[in-house]
Amino acid sequence: MSDADESNAALKLLVVFVVLIALLGVAAFLAWPLAAEFAATQLTPGLGMRDAAVLSFFLTVVVMVVFAFAAGDGLIGELQFMLAGFFSFFLVMWLLIAWVF
């Protein structure tokens, strides 16, 4: 592969990333009123321990999946560390969400 081909491929990738970031910005701008309405109606009365547990569970699962893919070993290679991290992160997020909201 020549330098010109690599340059064109890098430029195409840059354009794709810029378009994706722009689309993400537009989506966030359009979703802002919905998110504000959700926060005004659902978060005003406060969350109990049960609702905080559900919220922290899904937040923890998303974060652990991102960590597993970022580690590169996948889910099996680091399973014992992922489980310990999952339960400790879940406990911390559960208590913090219940405390803040």
Secondary structure, DSSP 8 states (H G I E B T S, - for coil): --HHHHHHHHHHHHHHHHHHHHHHHHHHHHHHHHHHHHHHHHSSS---HHHHHHHHHHHHHHHHHHHHHHHSSHHHHTHHHHHHHHHHHHHHHHHHHHHH-
